[in-house]
Amino acid sequence: MQVFQYRYNNTGYIHDNDGSSIKIEDIIDIKELKDMLNWFVLATGLGAIFVNPDGEPIIIPDEYEEQCPFCRVVRSDPEGIKRCNQSMSYAGKQAAKLGEPYIFRCHAGLIEFAAPVMFKDVYLGSISCGPVLMWEWDEIALQEFLNLTRDLNINREALMVASRQVKMLSGRNVQAAAQLLFVTANHIARTGMLTLQQRKELNEQQARLAEAIFERKQAEETIKALESKAQTVEYPIDKEYKLLSKVKLGDRTGAKEILNEMLGDIFFRTAGNMDLVKARVLELVVVISRAAVEGGASLEKLLGLNYNFISELSQMDDIDKICYWLVKVLDTFMDTVYETRNVRNARSLGEALKYIRENYHKNLTLENVAQQIYISPYYLSHMFREELGITFVEYLTMVRMEEAKRLLADPALSVVAIASQVGYEDASYFSKVFKRYVGMSPNRYRRNI
């Protein structure tokens, strides 16, 4: 099945038919889509099919005979098929452009509606529904159908008989059916994004894991004397501290990067011994769980999660599945942190926290962070207090101090250099803030670690 891909920009839809085009079957199980269309047809008595961007029918439910009797007569002429496809193509693209269901009159004078199926900014096709009448059938309506199709080589008597069988709906009914289709199309898009995201995450993780293992092997070649101890040496404790810090700060991306480094180290050192791999992975689950509790998650809830995770891990015997499973465990724990904090504005607040973590070294203010995520400074300040229980400044300081603690482990960096790297122009002021946050000066903290 060939499905063309179009992108929409200011000048229109760009046809992109190279090998990398996303197709509808890439984002949803075709059987599932067919089932959805079947349910819609059975529930409403209306026809519904999936058409590609060129308006060509691609997926037709079992409960629908591809066309209603009226359409079947019109499409008995090749020119009728061409006009039908052009109508559905135009309607689908208009719906994609507007971001809502599009109700229109087809070339033969009947009412149809289209709901676009989008993947991000890519238009994959639409669910086309109809045809229906929005007025009583009478001789005037019949004459209009005949006039609009007068140049088609079709059976006129059959068209007149079929026109009486077209379902009649009120404007309100049509709008409701169109909205129902639009909800279905949105469900398809969301499901597809999750499916592709999971594939992408798994592929990226495997690539990073392979790279970490390769780097580890090269390093081990230079210290062959330690090979005999390979199965007893644990992963560096500093990575565990980094992972704890990232989880507590809600830095999901940073936590996953460190987790992959630790997984690479574990798989190399255990030499593929599945029992040792599971033991080390279980240690990581405990580490992440502890960090989640320190970040504010419910201990009672995490105990239940840990029990379930241990049961799942015991049944796994595939390295790739264990890797992907552990990343999902991390996501679950971090979600629990946010749930416990009762974050009602997770999306906006998440964008703010991400921007702060990526730009903490700059001269950040509440106003410029709010501007970046398109909300008012007052509302952002309210979200920090209401959802996290801390102020914007307190969170920014926490991010900076956690990074400063990490940098202090490097003896080559001076306190002045570290202060600058975490956003403080005045090293003495940085030292005061650090002491207030950690309970000791930067130099003393460095000596202790």
Backbone torsions as a table, in degrees:
resi	resn	phi	psi	omega
1	MET	NA	128.4	-179.0
2	GLN	-104.1	124.9	178.3
3	VAL	-124.9	121.8	-178.2
4	PHE	-82.3	151.3	-177.7
5	GLN	-111.8	138.0	177.5
6	TYR	-128.9	141.3	170.2
7	ARG	-111.4	149.5	-179.3
8	TYR	-110.3	128.7	171.7
9	ASN	-133.5	-163.9	-175.0
10	ASN	-65.3	-20.2	-177.4
11	THR	-101.9	-5.9	178.1
12	GLY	130.0	-160.8	-177.4
13	TYR	-91.4	129.6	-179.5
14	ILE	-99.2	121.6	-179.9
15	HIS	-75.9	123.1	-177.7
16	ASP	-127.3	91.5	-174.3
17	ASN	-108.8	37.7	176.6
18	ASP	-84.8	178.8	-174.7
19	GLY	-66.5	-15.1	-176.4
20	SER	-92.6	4.2	-177.0
21	SER	-60.6	140.6	176.6
22	ILE	-83.5	133.1	179.0
23	LYS	-113.8	162.1	-177.5
24	ILE	-60.3	-35.3	-179.4
25	GLU	-71.2	-13.2	176.8
26	ASP	-75.4	-25.3	-173.1
27	ILE	-112.7	-8.6	179.0
28	ILE	-153.7	148.8	174.7
29	ASP	-69.1	123.9	-175.9
30	ILE	-59.8	-37.3	178.3
31	LYS	-62.2	-38.8	179.4
32	GLU	-65.0	-41.7	178.7
33	LEU	-64.8	-40.8	179.4
34	LYS	-63.4	-40.9	177.4
35	ASP	-60.9	-42.5	179.5
36	MET	-60.9	-43.1	179.2
37	LEU	-65.5	-39.5	177.3
38	ASN	-59.1	-45.1	-179.4
39	TRP	-62.5	-41.1	179.9
40	PHE	-63.3	-45.2	-179.4
41	VAL	-62.0	-45.1	-179.3
42	LEU	-66.0	-37.5	-176.3
43	ALA	-74.5	-34.5	-172.2
44	THR	-109.4	-21.9	-174.9
45	GLY	77.4	8.0	179.8
46	LEU	-99.7	154.3	174.8
47	GLY	-78.9	145.1	178.2
48	ALA	-151.1	126.3	179.1
49	ILE	-136.1	159.1	173.5
50	PHE	-98.8	127.7	178.9
51	VAL	-118.8	150.7	178.1
52	ASN	-79.8	176.6	-177.3
53	PRO	-58.7	-20.6	176.9
54	ASP	-87.5	4.7	178.1
55	GLY	81.4	10.2	-178.6
56	GLU	-85.5	129.5	178.3
57	PRO	-60.8	129.0	-177.8
58	ILE	-116.2	-45.5	-178.6
59	ILE	-124.6	120.5	-176.8
60	ILE	-121.2	122.8	-177.7
61	PRO	-65.6	153.8	-179.6
62	ASP	-64.8	-28.3	-176.3
63	GLU	-81.6	2.6	-177.1
64	TYR	-129.6	138.1	-174.3
65	GLU	-90.0	33.2	178.3
66	GLU	76.8	-47.5	176.4
67	GLN	-137.3	152.7	170.5
68	CYS	-74.6	165.1	-179.1
69	PRO	-53.9	-39.0	-179.7
70	PHE	-63.1	-49.4	-179.1
71	CYS	-64.8	-34.8	-179.3
72	ARG	-61.7	-39.2	177.5
73	VAL	-66.6	-47.0	-179.3
74	VAL	-60.5	-41.2	-176.1
75	ARG	-82.7	3.8	174.6
76	SER	-71.4	-17.5	174.9
77	ASP	-102.0	129.8	178.9
78	PRO	-51.8	-34.8	178.6
79	GLU	-67.6	-33.5	176.3
80	GLY	-65.1	-41.6	176.6
81	ILE	-59.8	-45.7	-179.0
82	LYS	-58.8	-44.9	-177.9
83	ARG	-69.1	-38.1	177.6
84	CYS	-60.6	-46.7	-179.3
85	ASN	-63.7	-38.9	178.6
86	GLN	-64.3	-40.3	178.5
87	SER	-61.8	-47.2	-178.6
88	MET	-68.6	-34.4	177.7
89	SER	-64.4	-47.5	179.9
90	TYR	-61.6	-45.3	-177.6
91	ALA	-63.6	-43.1	-180.0
92	GLY	-61.6	-43.1	-178.9
93	LYS	-69.7	-35.9	175.2
94	GLN	-64.4	-40.8	178.4
95	ALA	-63.0	-41.0	178.7
96	ALA	-65.1	-40.1	-179.5
97	LYS	-65.7	-40.8	-177.9
98	LEU	-82.5	-22.0	-177.6
99	GLY	73.0	31.8	-179.8
100	GLU	-158.8	165.7	179.2
101	PRO	-62.1	146.1	-176.4
102	TYR	-118.9	119.1	179.4
103	ILE	-100.2	132.3	-172.8
104	PHE	-150.8	164.9	172.2
105	ARG	-97.8	129.3	179.4
106	CYS	-75.6	175.7	-175.8
107	HIS	-63.5	-21.5	-178.9
108	ALA	-94.8	-0.5	174.1
109	GLY	100.2	1.4	179.1
110	LEU	-93.6	161.5	-179.4
111	ILE	-91.1	130.8	174.0
112	GLU	-135.0	167.4	175.4
113	PHE	-145.1	151.6	-174.9
114	ALA	-128.5	140.3	175.2
115	ALA	-119.6	121.6	-174.7
116	PRO	-75.4	145.3	172.0
117	VAL	-108.7	112.2	-175.5
118	MET	-115.0	145.1	167.2
119	PHE	-120.7	103.1	-171.3
120	LYS	58.1	-117.5	-179.4
121	ASP	-102.1	13.8	-177.0
122	VAL	-101.0	125.0	178.6
123	TYR	-89.3	116.7	-176.2
124	LEU	-98.1	-13.9	-176.8
125	GLY	144.7	-169.4	-178.4
126	SER	-146.2	159.2	170.6
127	ILE	-93.1	117.1	-177.4
128	SER	-102.5	131.9	-175.3
129	CYS	-128.0	144.3	178.3
130	GLY	128.3	-165.5	2.5
131	PRO	-87.4	162.3	175.7
132	VAL	-139.5	167.5	171.2
133	LEU	-108.0	143.4	176.4
134	MET	-112.1	17.4	178.4
135	TRP	-149.8	163.5	180.0
136	GLU	-64.7	139.7	176.3
137	TRP	-71.1	131.6	175.7
138	ASP	-150.9	-178.2	-176.6
139	GLU	-65.7	-31.4	179.1
140	ILE	-65.9	-44.1	178.3
141	ALA	-62.8	-43.1	-179.9
142	LEU	-60.8	-43.2	-179.4
143	GLN	-62.8	-35.8	177.9
144	GLU	-65.4	-42.2	178.1
145	PHE	-59.7	-43.8	-178.6
146	LEU	-65.5	-39.6	179.6
147	ASN	-66.0	-42.4	-177.4
148	LEU	-69.0	-22.3	-178.0
149	THR	-113.6	16.3	-172.4
150	ARG	-62.7	-28.1	-177.8
151	ASP	-91.9	4.3	177.8
152	LEU	-90.2	144.3	178.9
153	ASN	-87.1	80.5	-175.8
154	ILE	-132.6	168.6	178.1
155	ASN	-81.1	109.6	-174.2
156	ARG	-67.7	-38.5	179.7
157	GLU	-65.6	-42.0	178.3
158	ALA	-62.2	-36.6	179.1
159	LEU	-65.5	-41.4	180.0
160	MET	-63.7	-41.4	179.0
161	VAL	-65.7	-44.8	-177.6
162	ALA	-65.3	-32.0	-177.4
163	SER	-63.3	-27.7	179.4
164	ARG	-73.7	-17.5	-177.6
165	GLN	-91.5	-5.2	-178.7
166	VAL	-68.6	132.2	-177.7
167	LYS	-67.6	138.6	178.2
168	MET	-105.6	131.2	179.2
169	LEU	-130.2	152.4	173.1
170	SER	-77.5	165.9	178.1
171	GLY	-59.0	-37.6	-179.5
172	ARG	-66.4	-40.9	178.3
173	ASN	-63.7	-42.3	179.5
174	VAL	-62.0	-44.4	-179.6
175	GLN	-62.6	-40.5	-179.4
176	ALA	-65.9	-43.4	179.1
177	ALA	-64.6	-39.3	178.6
178	ALA	-63.1	-42.3	178.9
179	GLN	-65.0	-38.7	177.9
180	LEU	-61.8	-42.4	176.7
181	LEU	-63.2	-39.7	-178.6
182	PHE	-63.9	-40.2	176.5
183	VAL	-62.0	-41.6	178.1
184	THR	-61.7	-44.8	179.8
185	ALA	-62.6	-39.9	178.9
186	ASN	-65.8	-37.2	176.5
187	HIS	-61.3	-41.9	178.3
188	ILE	-59.8	-46.0	-177.9
189	ALA	-63.9	-44.4	-179.3
190	ARG	-64.4	-42.9	179.1
191	THR	-60.6	-42.6	-179.4
192	GLY	-64.4	-39.8	179.9
193	MET	-64.8	-38.8	178.5
194	LEU	-65.4	-42.0	-179.2
195	THR	-62.8	-48.7	-179.1
196	LEU	-67.5	-35.0	178.6
197	GLN	-64.5	-39.9	178.2
198	GLN	-64.0	-42.2	177.1
199	ARG	-62.1	-44.1	-179.0
200	LYS	-63.0	-45.5	-179.5
201	GLU	-60.8	-43.3	-179.0
202	LEU	-63.8	-44.3	179.9
203	ASN	-64.6	-43.3	-179.9
204	GLU	-64.8	-40.8	-179.2
205	GLN	-64.3	-42.0	-179.9
206	GLN	-64.4	-37.0	178.6
207	ALA	-66.0	-44.6	179.8
208	ARG	-66.8	-37.6	179.9
209	LEU	-64.3	-43.6	178.6
210	ALA	-62.1	-39.4	179.3
211	GLU	-65.9	-42.3	179.8
212	ALA	-63.9	-40.2	179.2
213	ILE	-66.5	-41.3	179.5
214	PHE	-62.1	-45.7	179.2
215	GLU	-62.5	-38.2	-179.5
216	ARG	-66.3	-39.2	179.1
217	LYS	-63.7	-42.7	180.0
218	GLN	-63.2	-39.9	179.0
219	ALA	-65.1	-38.9	-178.1
220	GLU	-67.5	-27.9	-180.0
221	GLU	-63.5	-27.0	-179.2
222	THR	-85.2	-9.9	179.8
223	ILE	-131.2	55.1	-176.3
224	LYS	-59.8	-21.7	-179.1
225	ALA	-64.0	-20.4	-178.4
226	LEU	-93.9	0.3	-175.9
227	GLU	-61.8	-32.9	-178.8
228	SER	-67.2	-19.4	-179.6
229	LYS	-100.2	6.3	-171.2
230	ALA	-57.4	-35.9	-174.8
231	GLN	-85.0	-5.2	-178.6
232	THR	-110.2	-15.2	-178.2
233	VAL	-82.6	131.8	-179.5
234	GLU	-88.5	167.9	179.3
235	TYR	-64.9	152.1	-178.0
236	PRO	-56.0	135.8	-176.8
237	ILE	-67.3	-25.1	-179.0
238	ASP	-65.3	-31.3	178.2
239	LYS	-69.0	-34.5	177.4
240	GLU	-64.4	-42.0	178.1
241	TYR	-62.0	-41.6	179.1
242	LYS	-62.5	-43.1	-179.7
243	LEU	-62.1	-44.9	177.1
244	LEU	-56.3	-44.4	-177.8
245	SER	-64.0	-44.1	-178.3
246	LYS	-64.8	-41.1	-179.8
247	VAL	-65.3	-44.4	-179.4
248	LYS	-62.2	-34.5	-178.7
249	LEU	-82.8	-8.7	-178.2
250	GLY	79.1	18.6	-180.0
251	ASP	-85.1	87.0	-174.7
252	ARG	-63.9	-45.4	-178.1
253	THR	-64.1	-46.5	179.7
254	GLY	-63.1	-38.7	179.3
255	ALA	-63.8	-40.0	-180.0
256	LYS	-67.2	-36.2	178.1
257	GLU	-62.3	-46.4	179.9
258	ILE	-67.0	-39.1	179.1
259	LEU	-59.4	-41.2	179.1
260	ASN	-66.7	-37.3	176.0
261	GLU	-60.9	-43.7	-178.6
262	MET	-67.6	-37.3	177.1
263	LEU	-63.7	-42.6	178.0
264	GLY	-59.2	-42.3	179.2
265	ASP	-64.9	-41.1	179.9
266	ILE	-63.9	-47.8	-175.9
267	PHE	-66.1	-33.6	178.4
268	PHE	-71.0	-44.2	-175.2
269	ARG	-71.0	-30.5	-179.1
270	THR	-85.7	-6.6	175.5
271	ALA	53.6	36.8	176.1
272	GLY	81.2	3.3	178.1
273	ASN	-70.9	109.6	-171.6
274	MET	-62.9	-36.2	179.4
275	ASP	-64.4	-42.3	178.0
276	LEU	-67.6	-38.8	178.4
277	VAL	-58.9	-47.5	-178.9
278	LYS	-63.4	-38.4	179.8
279	ALA	-63.2	-44.3	-179.5
280	ARG	-68.0	-40.3	179.5
281	VAL	-64.4	-38.1	178.0
282	LEU	-63.1	-37.9	175.8
283	GLU	-60.3	-40.2	179.9
284	LEU	-65.3	-38.6	178.0
285	VAL	-60.2	-41.9	179.1
286	VAL	-64.2	-41.8	179.3
287	VAL	-60.8	-47.9	-179.1
288	ILE	-64.6	-39.6	178.9
289	SER	-61.8	-43.4	179.5
290	ARG	-62.4	-40.8	179.6
291	ALA	-65.1	-38.4	179.3
292	ALA	-63.2	-40.6	177.9
293	VAL	-63.3	-42.9	178.8
294	GLU	-65.5	-25.8	178.4
295	GLY	-82.7	-3.1	175.5
296	GLY	114.6	2.0	-178.5
297	ALA	-72.0	158.7	-180.0
298	SER	-74.5	122.1	179.6
299	LEU	-62.8	-40.6	-179.1
300	GLU	-61.0	-42.6	-179.9
301	LYS	-68.5	-38.9	-178.6
302	LEU	-67.9	-32.2	177.7
303	LEU	-61.5	-41.7	177.0
304	GLY	-65.2	-41.3	177.8
305	LEU	-63.0	-43.2	-179.0
306	ASN	-59.7	-40.5	179.6
307	TYR	-62.1	-44.2	179.5
308	ASN	-65.4	-40.6	-178.8
309	PHE	-64.6	-40.5	179.6
310	ILE	-63.3	-39.2	178.0
311	SER	-63.9	-42.7	179.6
312	GLU	-64.9	-44.2	-178.4
313	LEU	-61.6	-37.4	-177.4
314	SER	-63.4	-22.0	-177.2
315	GLN	-95.7	-0.1	-176.9
316	MET	-96.4	139.0	178.2
317	ASP	-135.0	18.8	-178.6
318	ASP	-123.5	125.2	-176.4
319	ILE	-58.0	-46.3	-177.9
320	ASP	-60.7	-43.1	-179.9
321	LYS	-65.1	-38.0	179.1
322	ILE	-63.5	-41.6	179.7
323	CYS	-60.3	-51.7	-177.7
324	TYR	-64.1	-39.7	179.5
325	TRP	-61.3	-42.3	-177.3
326	LEU	-66.0	-36.7	177.4
327	VAL	-64.2	-38.9	177.6
328	LYS	-67.8	-33.0	174.5
329	VAL	-61.3	-44.7	178.2
330	LEU	-59.2	-46.2	178.9
331	ASP	-59.1	-43.4	-178.4
332	THR	-62.0	-44.5	179.9
333	PHE	-63.6	-41.1	-178.6
334	MET	-70.2	-34.9	174.9
335	ASP	-62.2	-37.8	-179.6
336	THR	-64.4	-36.2	176.9
337	VAL	-58.8	-46.1	-178.6
338	TYR	-69.9	-37.3	178.5
339	GLU	-60.5	-43.5	-177.7
340	THR	-64.3	-34.5	179.1
341	ARG	-78.7	-1.4	177.5
342	ASN	56.8	51.6	-177.9
343	VAL	-80.1	101.2	-179.3
344	ARG	-83.1	-21.9	-178.9
345	ASN	-111.9	51.3	-170.0
346	ALA	-57.6	-40.4	-174.6
347	ARG	-66.2	-53.2	-179.4
348	SER	-64.0	-44.6	-179.4
349	LEU	-65.7	-39.0	178.1
350	GLY	-61.2	-40.4	177.9
351	GLU	-64.7	-39.3	179.2
352	ALA	-64.6	-46.2	-179.9
353	LEU	-63.1	-39.8	179.3
354	LYS	-64.0	-43.2	-179.9
355	TYR	-63.9	-39.7	179.1
356	ILE	-64.8	-45.3	-179.1
357	ARG	-62.2	-30.8	-178.3
358	GLU	-87.6	-15.1	-174.8
359	ASN	-131.0	20.7	-176.2
360	TYR	-60.4	-23.2	-177.5
361	HIS	-77.4	-8.2	179.5
362	LYS	-92.9	174.1	178.6
363	ASN	-83.0	77.9	-174.9
364	LEU	-80.6	141.8	172.2
365	THR	-129.0	162.0	177.6
366	LEU	-58.1	-38.0	-176.5
367	GLU	-65.8	-46.0	-176.3
368	ASN	-75.2	-26.3	173.9
369	VAL	-68.5	-43.8	178.6
370	ALA	-60.6	-38.7	179.5
371	GLN	-63.9	-36.8	-179.0
372	GLN	-64.9	-32.0	-177.2
373	ILE	-108.6	12.5	171.0
374	TYR	61.0	43.5	171.4
375	ILE	-133.4	168.3	-178.4
376	SER	-77.5	149.7	176.7
377	PRO	-57.5	-37.2	179.6
378	TYR	-61.9	-44.9	-178.3
379	TYR	-66.4	-39.8	178.6
380	LEU	-64.0	-43.5	178.5
381	SER	-61.2	-40.7	178.6
382	HIS	-62.5	-41.7	-179.3
383	MET	-63.0	-41.4	179.1
384	PHE	-61.4	-45.6	-177.8
385	ARG	-71.0	-42.8	-174.1
386	GLU	-74.9	-41.8	-172.0
387	GLU	-94.3	-35.1	-177.3
388	LEU	-106.5	-16.4	179.7
389	GLY	76.1	14.9	178.1
390	ILE	-137.6	167.0	178.0
391	THR	-87.8	167.8	175.7
392	PHE	-57.3	-45.7	-178.5
393	VAL	-63.2	-40.2	179.9
394	GLU	-63.7	-39.9	178.6
395	TYR	-68.6	-44.2	178.3
396	LEU	-59.0	-43.0	178.2
397	THR	-62.5	-42.3	179.7
398	MET	-59.9	-45.2	179.0
399	VAL	-61.9	-45.7	-179.1
400	ARG	-64.3	-41.8	-178.1
401	MET	-68.8	-38.3	177.6
402	GLU	-64.2	-38.2	177.0
403	GLU	-69.4	-38.8	178.8
404	ALA	-62.4	-40.5	177.8
405	LYS	-60.4	-39.2	178.6
406	ARG	-66.4	-42.6	-177.8
407	LEU	-68.9	-30.7	-179.9
408	LEU	-66.2	-15.8	176.5
409	ALA	-72.3	-14.5	179.1
410	ASP	-94.5	107.1	-176.4
411	PRO	-66.7	-15.1	-178.8
412	ALA	-76.6	-15.2	-178.2
413	LEU	-96.8	130.2	176.1
414	SER	-79.3	162.2	178.1
415	VAL	-62.4	-36.8	178.6
416	VAL	-62.1	-44.7	-179.7
417	ALA	-65.0	-40.7	-180.0
418	ILE	-65.4	-42.1	178.5
419	ALA	-56.9	-43.8	-179.9
420	SER	-65.6	-39.9	-177.2
421	GLN	-68.2	-24.9	-179.5
422	VAL	-104.1	13.4	170.2
423	GLY	100.8	13.9	179.3
424	TYR	-114.6	120.5	178.4
425	GLU	-77.2	-29.2	-178.5
426	ASP	-100.6	110.8	-176.8
427	ALA	-65.1	-33.6	-179.5
428	SER	-69.0	-37.9	177.0
429	TYR	-67.1	-39.5	176.2
430	PHE	-57.4	-43.9	-178.9
431	SER	-62.4	-38.9	179.1
432	LYS	-65.6	-44.2	179.6
433	VAL	-64.1	-42.8	-179.0
434	PHE	-61.7	-44.7	-178.9
435	LYS	-64.2	-39.4	179.1
436	ARG	-66.7	-35.0	-177.4
437	TYR	-80.2	-44.7	-173.2
438	VAL	-94.8	-28.9	-177.9
439	GLY	99.6	3.1	177.3
440	MET	-155.7	163.4	-178.8
441	SER	-72.2	161.7	177.4
442	PRO	-57.3	-42.2	-178.6
443	ASN	-64.7	-42.2	179.0
444	ARG	-67.1	-39.8	177.6
445	TYR	-59.9	-42.7	179.1
446	ARG	-61.7	-41.7	179.9
447	ARG	-64.1	-38.3	-178.2
448	ASN	-67.4	-30.8	-178.0
449	ILE	-93.2	NA	NA
